[in-house]
Amino acid sequence: MSPKLKLLREVISNIFSRPATIQYPREPAAVSSEYRGLHYPDLNKCIGCSLCMVDCPANAIKMVKLPPDYKNPKNPRGIYPVVDYGKCVFCYQCVFVCPVKAYITSNKFDMADYATHNSQALSLKTIGRGGKE
């Protein structure tokens, strides 16, 4: 059989077959519960030790000062980690190295966007203004 005839046969068979790919985002994708997705520190637990920043292989974590109207008595230095999801490789080294297990993990994966994303807003939601939840 000639190569052109083989190609034509393949094209015709694929026209009438189901798609081989997942129809995401029209249909939700199945994600394993162990998938390493979005993660951010719970500021009620974070002690501001900076171990996550030091251990991050992608340099995706910066320590930032808590805003003046947010207080955490467990964090005397008043700093907390902010994860830059554009740099993050989702290795979860920050989650594993945290001595107080302050990181909240999820299997959220659909974060592709033109905007830059980091964990700052999610982290600040975990602690109330003035240290009250």
Secondary structure as UniProt FT lines:
FT   HELIX           3..15
FT   TURN            24..26
FT   TURN            33..34
FT   STRAND          39..41
FT   TURN            43..45
FT   HELIX           51..55
FT   TURN            57..58
FT   STRAND          61..65
FT   TURN            68..69
FT   TURN            73..74
FT   TURN            76..77
FT   STRAND          79..84
FT   TURN            85..87
FT   HELIX           93..97
FT   TURN            99..100
FT   STRAND          103..105
FT   HELIX           120..125
FT   TURN            130..131
//
